Amino acid sequence: MAGKESLYSRKLLLVLLLAFAYLSFQYTTKSSISNNVADKMPDSGDIISKLKVSVRQVSASAPKLGIAVTNTHSGPVTILSWGSPLDPLALQLGLVAFVPAGSDSPIQIPTMQIRRKMPPGPESLVTIGAGQSKEQELELRAPIVPLEKLRGRVSVVCEGEWVSVWPSKAGAVTKELLEKAGASEDAFRGRFKSEAVEIEI
């Protein structure tokens, strides 16, 4: 009787050891696969926060601003310029706010709604390499900007929303992705806002 119990105990122990070994193998394999996939995936979850927008005064006599986007991400990104700090119509779209010294509210600037032809063309894409910046210069002139209300020191902020940002170079943004610009699951969207900068006009 004791021999049978001993044999049963050994079989039970063997089954438990085999089950433990199998589960350990499965866990190790899945962890290895997950780690490999994670290593291959770009650090894309934080791309929007890695795009830093800044404003500077280029000249005062003929008032001009420089608006730049710096990519602090570990890889290149491609931005759809529409509605971005690099949009040539950033002033007309109301992306730049001007607050005169001594005031708490920005001055009212006439803005416009723009209907652009879809899909965006390749000229609307801006690729910024890791650690690099792209800047555009905007001239402040009437009637776009009421300069008579901006004499002296003025605080300037650039604020808006990224329409589409892809974690790749422009060559990887296909026509199909552009046709879904603003709604593509492959692109990132989110708010942007520069630090307030004081200029003098």
MARBA-3410 file (N, C-alpha, C, O; in Angstrom, 1 decimal):
201
0.8,-1.2,0.0,0.0,0.0,0.0,0.9,1.3,0.0,0.6,2.2,-0.7 ~ 1.9,1.2,0.9,2.8,2.4,1.0,3.5,2.6,-0.4,3.8,3.7,-0.8 ~ 3.9,1.4,-1.1,4.6,1.5,-2.3,3.7,2.2,-3.4,4.2,3.0,-4.2 ~ 2.4,1.9,-3.4,1.5,2.5,-4.3,1.3,4.0,-4.1,1.3,4.8,-5.0 ~ 1.2,4.3,-2.8,1.1,5.8,-2.4,2.4,6.5,-2.9,2.3,7.7,-3.3
3.5,5.9,-2.7,4.8,6.5,-3.1,4.9,6.7,-4.6,5.3,7.8,-5.0 ~ 4.4,5.7,-5.3,4.4,5.8,-6.8,3.4,6.9,-7.2,3.8,7.7,-8.1 ~ 2.3,7.0,-6.6,1.3,8.0,-6.9,1.8,9.4,-6.7,1.6,10.3,-7.4 ~ 2.5,9.5,-5.5,3.1,10.8,-5.1,4.1,11.2,-6.1,4.2,12.4,-6.5 ~ 5.0,10.3,-6.6,6.0,10.6,-7.6,5.4,11.0,-8.9,5.8,12.0,-9.5
4.3,10.3,-9.3,3.7,10.7,-10.6,3.0,12.1,-10.5,3.1,12.9,-11.4 ~ 2.4,12.4,-9.3,1.8,13.6,-9.1,2.8,14.8,-9.1,2.6,15.8,-9.7 ~ 4.0,14.5,-8.5,5.0,15.5,-8.5,5.6,15.7,-9.8,5.9,16.9,-10.2 ~ 5.7,14.6,-10.6,6.2,14.7,-12.0,5.3,15.6,-12.8,5.7,16.4,-13.6 ~ 3.9,15.3,-12.7,2.9,16.1,-13.4,3.0,17.6,-13.1,2.9,18.5,-13.9
3.2,17.9,-11.8,3.2,19.2,-11.3,4.5,19.9,-11.8,4.4,21.1,-12.2 ~ 5.6,19.2,-11.8,6.9,19.8,-12.4,6.8,20.1,-13.8,7.2,21.1,-14.3 ~ 6.1,19.1,-14.6,6.0,19.3,-16.0,5.1,20.5,-16.3,5.3,21.4,-17.2 ~ 4.0,20.6,-15.5,3.1,21.8,-15.7,3.8,23.1,-15.4,3.6,24.1,-16.1 ~ 4.6,23.1,-14.3,5.3,24.3,-14.0,6.3,24.7,-15.1,6.4,25.9,-15.4
7.0,23.7,-15.6,8.0,23.9,-16.6,7.3,24.5,-17.9,7.8,25.4,-18.5 ~ 6.1,23.9,-18.2,5.4,24.4,-19.4,4.9,25.8,-19.3,5.1,26.7,-20.2 ~ 4.4,26.2,-18.1,3.9,27.5,-17.9,5.1,28.5,-17.9,4.9,29.6,-18.4 ~ 6.2,28.1,-17.3,7.4,29.0,-17.3,7.9,29.2,-18.7,8.2,30.4,-19.0 ~ 7.8,28.2,-19.5,8.3,28.3,-20.9,7.4,29.3,-21.6,7.8,30.2,-22.4
6.0,29.1,-21.5,5.1,30.0,-22.1,5.3,31.4,-21.7,5.2,32.3,-22.6 ~ 5.4,31.7,-20.4,5.6,33.0,-19.9,6.9,33.7,-20.5,6.9,34.9,-20.9 ~ 8.0,32.9,-20.5,9.2,33.4,-21.0,9.2,33.8,-22.4,9.7,34.8,-22.9 ~ 8.5,32.9,-23.2,8.4,33.1,-24.7,7.5,34.4,-24.9,7.9,35.2,-25.8 ~ 6.4,34.5,-24.3,5.5,35.7,-24.5,6.2,36.9,-24.1,6.1,38.0,-24.7
7.0,36.9,-23.0,7.7,38.1,-22.5,8.8,38.5,-23.5,9.0,39.7,-23.8 ~ 9.4,37.5,-24.0,10.5,37.7,-25.0,9.9,38.4,-26.3,10.5,39.3,-26.8 ~ 8.8,37.8,-26.8,8.1,38.4,-28.0,7.7,39.8,-27.7,7.8,40.7,-28.5 ~ 7.1,40.0,-26.5,6.6,41.4,-26.2,7.7,42.4,-26.2,7.6,43.5,-26.6 ~ 8.8,41.9,-25.6,10.0,42.8,-25.5,10.5,43.2,-26.9,10.9,44.3,-27.1
10.6,42.1,-27.7,11.1,42.4,-29.1,10.2,43.3,-29.8,10.7,44.2,-30.6 ~ 8.9,43.1,-29.7,8.0,44.0,-30.4,8.1,45.4,-29.9,8.1,46.4,-30.6 ~ 8.2,45.6,-28.6,8.4,46.9,-27.9,9.6,47.6,-28.4,9.7,48.8,-28.6 ~ 10.7,46.8,-28.5,12.0,47.3,-29.0,11.9,47.8,-30.4,12.6,48.8,-30.7 ~ 11.1,47.2,-31.2,11.0,47.6,-32.6,10.1,48.7,-32.8,10.2,49.4,-33.8
9.1,48.9,-31.9,8.1,50.0,-32.1,8.8,51.3,-31.8,9.5,51.4,-30.8 ~ 8.5,52.4,-32.5,9.0,53.7,-32.2,8.3,54.2,-30.9,7.2,53.8,-30.6 ~ 9.0,55.1,-30.3,8.4,55.7,-29.1,7.4,56.8,-29.5,7.7,58.0,-29.4 ~ 6.3,56.3,-30.0,5.3,57.2,-30.7,4.2,57.7,-29.8,3.5,58.7,-30.1 ~ 4.1,57.1,-28.6,3.0,57.5,-27.7,3.2,59.0,-27.2,2.2,59.6,-26.8
4.4,59.5,-27.2,4.6,60.8,-26.7,5.1,61.8,-27.7,5.7,62.8,-27.4 ~ 4.8,61.5,-29.0,5.3,62.3,-30.1,4.8,63.8,-30.0,5.6,64.7,-30.1 ~ 3.5,64.0,-29.7,3.0,65.3,-29.7,3.7,66.2,-28.7,4.0,67.4,-28.9 ~ 4.0,65.6,-27.5,4.6,66.4,-26.5,6.1,66.7,-26.8,6.7,67.5,-26.2 ~ 6.6,65.9,-27.8,8.0,66.1,-28.2,8.2,67.2,-29.2,9.3,67.5,-29.6
7.1,67.8,-29.7,7.2,68.9,-30.6,7.1,70.2,-29.9,6.0,70.5,-29.4 ~ 8.1,70.9,-29.9,8.2,72.2,-29.1,8.0,73.4,-30.1,8.8,73.5,-31.0 ~ 7.1,74.2,-29.8,6.8,75.4,-30.6,7.4,76.6,-29.9,7.2,76.8,-28.7 ~ 8.1,77.5,-30.7,8.7,78.7,-30.1,8.5,79.8,-31.0,8.3,79.7,-32.2 ~ 8.5,81.0,-30.4,8.3,82.3,-31.2,9.4,83.2,-30.8,9.9,83.3,-29.7
9.9,83.9,-31.8,11.0,84.9,-31.6,10.7,86.1,-32.5,10.0,86.0,-33.6 ~ 11.2,87.3,-32.1,11.1,88.5,-33.0,12.3,88.5,-33.9,13.5,88.5,-33.5 ~ 12.0,88.6,-35.2,13.1,88.6,-36.2,13.5,90.0,-36.5,14.7,90.3,-36.6 ~ 12.6,90.9,-36.5,12.9,92.4,-36.7,11.8,93.2,-36.1,10.6,92.8,-36.0 ~ 12.1,94.5,-35.8,11.2,95.4,-35.2,10.8,96.5,-36.2,9.6,96.9,-36.2
11.7,97.0,-37.0,11.4,98.1,-37.9,10.3,97.7,-38.9,9.3,98.4,-39.1 ~ 10.5,96.5,-39.5,9.5,95.9,-40.3,9.1,94.7,-39.5,9.6,93.6,-39.7 ~ 8.0,94.8,-38.7,7.7,93.8,-37.7,7.6,92.4,-38.3,6.8,92.2,-39.2 ~ 8.4,91.5,-37.8,8.4,90.1,-38.3,8.7,89.1,-37.2,9.5,89.3,-36.4 ~ 7.9,88.0,-37.2,8.1,87.0,-36.3,8.7,85.7,-36.9,8.5,85.5,-38.1
9.4,85.0,-36.1,9.9,83.7,-36.5,9.2,82.6,-35.6,9.3,82.7,-34.4 ~ 8.5,81.7,-36.2,7.8,80.6,-35.5,8.4,79.3,-35.9,8.5,78.9,-37.0 ~ 8.9,78.6,-34.9,9.7,77.4,-35.1,9.1,76.2,-34.4,8.4,76.3,-33.4 ~ 9.3,75.0,-35.0,8.9,73.7,-34.4,10.2,72.9,-34.2,10.9,72.7,-35.2 ~ 10.5,72.5,-33.0,11.6,71.7,-32.8,11.2,70.3,-32.4,10.3,70.1,-31.6
11.8,69.3,-33.0,11.5,67.9,-32.8,12.5,67.3,-31.8,13.6,67.1,-32.1 ~ 12.0,67.1,-30.6,12.9,66.5,-29.5,12.6,65.0,-29.4,13.1,64.3,-28.5 ~ 11.9,64.4,-30.4,11.7,63.0,-30.4,12.9,62.3,-30.9,13.8,62.9,-31.5 ~ 13.0,61.0,-30.7,14.2,60.2,-31.1,14.3,59.9,-32.6,15.3,59.3,-33.0 ~ 13.2,60.1,-33.3,13.2,59.9,-34.7,12.6,61.0,-35.5,12.1,61.9,-34.9
12.6,60.9,-36.8,12.0,62.0,-37.7,10.5,62.0,-37.5,9.9,60.9,-37.3 ~ 9.9,63.1,-37.7,8.4,63.2,-37.8,8.1,64.1,-39.0,8.8,64.9,-39.5 ~ 6.9,63.8,-39.6,6.4,64.6,-40.7,5.1,65.2,-40.3,4.1,64.6,-39.8 ~ 5.0,66.5,-40.5,3.9,67.3,-40.0,3.1,67.8,-41.3,3.6,68.2,-42.3 ~ 1.8,67.7,-41.2,0.9,68.3,-42.1,0.9,69.8,-41.7,0.4,70.1,-40.6
1.3,70.7,-42.6,1.5,72.1,-42.2,0.1,72.8,-42.0,0.1,73.8,-41.4 ~ -0.9,72.3,-42.6,-2.2,72.9,-42.5,-2.6,73.1,-41.0,-2.7,72.2,-40.2 ~ -2.9,74.4,-40.6,-3.3,74.7,-39.3,-2.2,74.5,-38.2,-2.5,74.5,-37.0 ~ -1.0,74.4,-38.7,0.2,74.2,-37.8,0.9,75.5,-37.6,0.7,76.4,-38.3 ~ 1.9,75.5,-36.7,2.8,76.7,-36.6,3.5,77.0,-37.9,4.0,78.2,-38.0
3.7,76.1,-38.8,4.4,76.3,-40.0,3.5,76.6,-41.2,3.9,76.6,-42.3 ~ 2.2,76.8,-40.9,1.2,77.1,-42.0,1.5,78.6,-42.4,1.5,79.5,-41.5 ~ 1.7,78.9,-43.6,1.9,80.3,-44.1,0.8,81.2,-43.7,1.0,82.4,-43.7 ~ -0.4,80.6,-43.5,-1.6,81.4,-43.1,-1.8,81.4,-41.6,-3.0,81.6,-41.2 ~ -0.8,81.2,-40.8,-1.0,81.0,-39.4,-1.7,82.3,-38.8,-2.5,82.2,-37.9
-1.3,83.5,-39.3,-1.9,84.7,-38.7,-3.4,84.8,-39.1,-4.2,85.0,-38.2 ~ -3.7,84.5,-40.3,-5.1,84.6,-40.8,-6.0,83.5,-40.1,-7.2,83.7,-40.0 ~ -5.4,82.4,-39.7,-6.1,81.4,-39.1,-6.3,81.6,-37.6,-6.9,80.8,-36.9 ~ -5.7,82.6,-37.1,-5.8,83.0,-35.6,-5.0,82.1,-34.7,-5.3,81.9,-33.5 ~ -3.9,81.6,-35.3,-3.0,80.7,-34.4,-2.0,81.5,-33.6,-1.4,81.0,-32.6
-1.9,82.8,-33.9,-1.0,83.7,-33.1,-1.8,84.8,-32.4,-2.6,85.5,-33.0 ~ -1.6,84.8,-31.1,-2.3,85.8,-30.2,-1.3,86.9,-29.7,-0.2,86.6,-29.4 ~ -1.8,88.1,-29.7,-1.0,89.3,-29.3,-1.7,90.0,-28.1,-2.9,90.4,-28.2 ~ -1.0,90.1,-27.0,-1.5,90.7,-25.8,-0.7,91.9,-25.5,0.5,91.8,-25.1 ~ -1.2,93.2,-25.7,-0.5,94.4,-25.5,-0.1,94.5,-24.0,-0.8,94.0,-23.1
1.0,95.2,-23.7,1.4,95.4,-22.3,0.3,96.1,-21.5,-0.2,97.0,-22.0 ~ 0.1,95.6,-20.3,-1.0,96.2,-19.5,-2.3,95.7,-19.7,-3.3,96.1,-19.1 ~ -2.5,94.7,-20.7,-3.8,94.1,-20.9,-3.7,92.7,-20.6,-2.7,92.0,-20.6 ~ -4.9,92.1,-20.3,-5.0,90.7,-20.0,-5.6,89.9,-21.2,-5.7,88.7,-21.1 ~ -6.1,90.6,-22.2,-6.8,90.0,-23.3,-6.1,90.3,-24.6,-5.5,91.3,-24.8
-6.0,89.3,-25.5,-5.4,89.5,-26.8,-6.3,90.4,-27.7,-7.5,90.5,-27.5 ~ -5.6,91.1,-28.6,-6.4,92.0,-29.5,-7.1,91.1,-30.5,-6.7,90.0,-30.7 ~ -8.2,91.6,-31.0,-9.0,90.9,-32.0,-8.3,91.0,-33.4,-8.1,92.1,-33.9 ~ -8.0,89.9,-34.0,-7.5,89.9,-35.3,-8.5,89.2,-36.3,-9.0,88.1,-36.0 ~ -8.8,89.8,-37.4,-9.7,89.2,-38.4,-9.2,87.9,-38.8,-8.0,87.8,-39.3
-10.0,86.8,-38.6,-9.6,85.5,-39.1,-10.4,85.0,-40.2,-11.5,85.6,-40.5 ~ -10.0,84.0,-40.9,-10.8,83.5,-42.0,-10.8,82.0,-42.0,-10.0,81.3,-41.4 ~ -11.9,81.4,-42.5,-12.0,80.0,-42.7,-11.6,79.6,-44.1,-12.0,80.2,-45.1 ~ -10.7,78.6,-44.1,-10.1,78.3,-45.4,-10.5,76.8,-45.8,-10.4,75.9,-44.9 ~ -11.0,76.7,-46.9,-11.4,75.3,-47.5,-10.3,74.9,-48.4,-10.2,75.5,-49.5
-9.5,73.9,-48.0,-8.4,73.5,-48.9,-8.8,72.2,-49.6,-9.6,71.4,-49.1 ~ -8.2,72.1,-50.8,-8.5,70.9,-51.6,-7.8,69.7,-51.0,-6.7,69.7,-50.7 ~ -8.6,68.6,-50.9,-8.1,67.3,-50.4,-7.8,66.4,-51.6,-8.4,66.5,-52.7 ~ -6.8,65.5,-51.5,-5.9,65.4,-50.3,-4.8,66.4,-50.4,-4.6,67.0,-51.4 ~ -4.1,66.7,-49.3,-3.0,67.6,-49.3,-1.9,67.1,-50.2,-1.7,65.9,-50.4
-1.2,68.0,-50.9,-0.1,67.7,-51.7,1.2,67.5,-50.9,1.2,67.9,-49.8 ~ 2.2,67.0,-51.6,3.5,66.8,-50.9,4.1,68.1,-50.4,4.9,68.0,-49.4 ~ 3.7,69.2,-51.0,4.3,70.5,-50.6,3.7,70.9,-49.2,4.3,71.8,-48.6 ~ 2.7,70.2,-48.8,2.1,70.5,-47.5,2.7,69.7,-46.3,2.3,69.9,-45.2 ~ 3.6,68.9,-46.6,4.3,68.0,-45.6,5.6,68.6,-45.3,6.4,69.0,-46.1
5.9,68.6,-44.0,7.2,69.1,-43.5,7.8,68.0,-42.6,7.3,67.7,-41.6 ~ 9.0,67.6,-43.0,9.7,66.6,-42.2,10.8,67.2,-41.3,11.5,68.1,-41.8 ~ 10.8,66.9,-40.1,11.8,67.4,-39.1,12.5,66.3,-38.5,11.9,65.4,-37.8 ~ 13.8,66.3,-38.7,14.6,65.2,-38.2,14.8,65.3,-36.7,14.4,66.3,-36.1 ~ 15.2,64.2,-36.1,15.4,64.2,-34.6,16.4,65.3,-34.2,17.5,65.4,-34.7
15.9,66.1,-33.2,16.8,67.1,-32.7,16.9,68.4,-33.6,17.6,69.3,-33.3 ~ 16.1,68.4,-34.7,16.2,69.5,-35.6,14.9,70.4,-35.5,14.0,70.1,-34.8 ~ 15.0,71.6,-36.1,13.9,72.6,-36.1,13.6,73.0,-37.5,14.5,73.0,-38.4 ~ 12.4,73.5,-37.7,12.0,74.1,-38.9,11.3,75.4,-38.5,10.5,75.4,-37.5 ~ 11.6,76.5,-39.2,11.0,77.8,-38.8,10.5,78.5,-40.1,11.0,78.4,-41.2
9.4,79.3,-39.8,8.9,80.2,-40.9,8.9,81.6,-40.3,8.7,81.8,-39.1 ~ 9.0,82.5,-41.2,8.9,83.9,-40.8,7.6,84.5,-41.3,7.2,84.3,-42.4 ~ 7.0,85.3,-40.4,5.7,85.9,-40.7,5.8,87.4,-40.5,6.2,87.9,-39.5 ~ 5.5,88.2,-41.6,5.5,89.6,-41.5,4.2,90.1,-40.9,3.1,89.7,-41.3 ~ 4.3,91.0,-39.9,3.1,91.6,-39.3,2.8,92.9,-40.1,3.5,93.9,-40.0
1.7,92.8,-40.8,1.3,94.0,-41.6,-0.2,94.1,-41.6,-0.9,93.1,-41.5 ~ -0.6,95.4,-41.8,-2.1,95.6,-42.0,-2.5,95.2,-43.3,-1.7,95.2,-44.3 ~ -3.7,94.8,-43.5,-4.8,94.8,-42.5,-4.9,93.4,-41.7,-5.8,93.3,-40.9 ~ -3.9,92.5,-42.0,-4.0,91.2,-41.3,-3.8,91.4,-39.8,-4.5,90.8,-39.0 ~ -2.8,92.3,-39.4,-2.6,92.6,-38.0,-2.7,94.1,-37.8,-2.1,94.9,-38.4
-3.6,94.5,-36.9,-3.8,96.0,-36.6,-2.7,96.5,-35.8,-2.7,96.6,-34.6 ~ -1.6,97.0,-36.5,-0.4,97.4,-35.9,-0.6,98.6,-35.0,0.1,98.8,-34.0 ~ -1.6,99.4,-35.3,-1.9,100.6,-34.4,-2.2,100.2,-33.0,-2.1,101.1,-32.1 ~ -2.7,99.0,-32.8,-3.0,98.5,-31.5,-1.9,97.8,-30.8,-2.0,97.3,-29.6 ~ -0.8,97.7,-31.5,0.4,96.9,-31.0,1.6,97.7,-30.8,2.7,97.2,-30.9
1.5,99.0,-30.5,2.7,99.8,-30.3,3.3,99.6,-28.9,2.5,99.5,-27.9 ~ 4.6,99.4,-28.8,5.2,99.1,-27.5,5.5,97.6,-27.3,5.7,96.9,-28.3 ~ 5.4,97.2,-26.1,5.7,95.8,-25.8,4.4,95.0,-25.9,3.3,95.3,-25.5 ~ 4.6,93.8,-26.5,3.5,92.9,-26.8,3.9,91.5,-26.5,5.0,91.0,-26.8 ~ 3.0,90.7,-25.8,3.3,89.3,-25.5,2.6,88.5,-26.6,1.5,88.7,-27.0
3.4,87.5,-27.1,2.9,86.7,-28.3,2.9,85.2,-27.9,3.9,84.7,-27.3 ~ 1.9,84.5,-28.3,1.8,83.1,-28.1,1.2,82.5,-29.4,0.3,83.0,-30.1 ~ 1.8,81.3,-29.8,1.3,80.6,-30.9,0.6,79.3,-30.3,1.2,78.5,-29.6 ~ -0.7,79.1,-30.7,-1.5,78.1,-30.1,-2.5,77.5,-31.1,-3.1,78.2,-31.9 ~ -2.6,76.2,-31.0,-3.6,75.6,-31.9,-3.6,74.1,-31.8,-3.3,73.5,-30.7
-3.9,73.3,-32.9,-4.0,71.9,-32.8,-3.3,71.3,-34.0,-3.6,71.7,-35.2 ~ -2.5,70.3,-33.8,-1.9,69.5,-34.9,-3.0,68.8,-35.6,-3.7,68.0,-35.0 ~ -3.1,68.9,-37.0,-4.0,68.1,-37.7,-3.6,66.7,-37.9,-4.4,65.8,-37.7 ~ -2.3,66.5,-38.3,-1.8,65.2,-38.5,-0.2,65.2,-38.4,0.4,66.1,-38.9 ~ 0.3,64.3,-37.6,1.7,64.2,-37.4,2.0,62.7,-37.5,1.5,61.8,-36.8
3.0,62.4,-38.4,3.4,61.0,-38.6,4.8,60.7,-38.1,5.6,61.6,-38.3 ~ 5.0,59.6,-37.4,6.4,59.3,-36.9,7.3,58.7,-38.0,7.8,57.6,-37.9 ~ 7.5,59.4,-39.1,8.2,58.9,-40.2,8.7,60.1,-41.1,8.3,61.3,-40.8 ~ 9.4,59.8,-42.1,9.8,60.8,-43.1,8.6,61.0,-44.1,7.7,60.1,-44.2 ~ 8.6,62.1,-44.9,7.5,62.4,-45.8,7.3,61.3,-46.8,6.2,61.0,-47.2
8.4,60.6,-47.2,8.3,59.6,-48.2,7.4,58.4,-47.8,6.9,57.6,-48.6 ~ 7.3,58.2,-46.5,6.5,57.1,-46.0,5.0,57.4,-45.8,4.2,56.6,-45.5 ~ 4.7,58.7,-46.0,3.3,59.1,-45.9,2.6,58.9,-47.3,2.9,59.7,-48.2 ~ 1.8,57.9,-47.4,1.3,57.5,-48.7,0.1,58.4,-49.1,-0.4,59.2,-48.2 ~ -0.3,58.3,-50.3,-1.5,59.1,-50.8,-2.7,58.6,-50.0,-3.6,59.5,-49.7
-2.8,57.4,-49.7,-4.0,56.9,-48.9,-4.0,57.5,-47.5,-5.1,57.9,-47.0 ~ -2.9,57.7,-46.9,-2.8,58.3,-45.6,-3.2,59.8,-45.7,-3.9,60.3,-44.9 ~ -2.8,60.5,-46.8,-3.1,61.9,-47.0,-4.6,62.1,-47.2,-5.2,63.1,-46.8 ~ -5.2,61.1,-47.9,-6.6,61.2,-48.1,-7.5,61.1,-46.8,-8.6,61.6,-46.8 ~ -6.8,60.6,-45.8,-7.5,60.5,-44.5,-6.9,61.5,-43.5,-7.1,61.3,-42.3
-6.2,62.5,-44.0,-5.6,63.5,-43.1,-6.6,64.1,-42.2,-7.6,64.6,-42.6 ~ -6.2,64.1,-40.9,-7.1,64.7,-39.9,-7.9,63.6,-39.2,-8.5,63.8,-38.2 ~ -8.0,62.4,-39.9,-8.8,61.3,-39.3,-8.1,60.0,-39.4,-8.7,59.0,-39.0 ~ -6.9,60.0,-39.9,-6.1,58.7,-40.0,-5.7,58.2,-38.7,-5.2,59.0,-37.8 ~ -5.8,56.9,-38.5,-5.4,56.3,-37.2,-3.9,56.2,-37.2,-3.3,55.9,-36.1
-3.2,56.3,-38.3,-1.7,56.3,-38.3,-1.1,57.6,-38.0,0.1,57.6,-37.8 ~ -1.9,58.6,-37.8,-1.3,60.0,-37.5,-1.7,60.4,-36.1,-2.7,59.9,-35.5 ~ -0.9,61.2,-35.6,-1.1,61.7,-34.2,-1.7,63.1,-34.3,-1.3,63.9,-35.2 ~ -2.5,63.5,-33.3,-3.1,64.8,-33.2,-3.1,65.2,-31.8,-2.9,64.4,-30.8 ~ -3.2,66.6,-31.6,-3.1,67.1,-30.2,-2.9,68.6,-30.2,-2.6,69.2,-31.3
-2.9,69.2,-29.1,-2.7,70.6,-28.9,-1.3,71.0,-29.0,-0.4,70.2,-28.6 ~ -1.0,72.2,-29.4,0.3,72.8,-29.3,0.2,74.2,-28.7,-0.8,74.9,-28.9 ~ 1.2,74.7,-28.0,1.2,76.0,-27.4,2.6,76.4,-27.1,3.3,75.7,-26.5 ~ 3.0,77.6,-27.6,4.4,78.1,-27.3,4.4,78.8,-26.0,3.4,79.1,-25.4 ~ 5.6,79.0,-25.5,5.8,79.9,-24.3,5.5,81.3,-24.8,5.8,81.7,-26.0
5.0,82.1,-23.9,4.7,83.5,-24.3,6.1,84.3,-24.4,6.9,84.1,-23.6 ~ 6.2,85.0,-25.5,7.4,85.8,-25.7,7.1,87.3,-25.9,6.1,87.6,-26.5 ~ 7.9,88.1,-25.3,7.6,89.5,-25.4,8.4,90.1,-26.5,9.6,89.9,-26.6 ~ 7.7,90.9,-27.4,8.3,91.5,-28.5,8.0,93.0,-28.4,7.2,93.5,-27.5 ~ 8.7,93.8,-29.2,8.5,95.3,-29.2,8.3,95.8,-30.6,9.1,95.5,-31.5
7.2,96.5,-30.8,6.9,97.0,-32.1,6.9,98.6,-32.1,6.6,99.2,-33.1
END
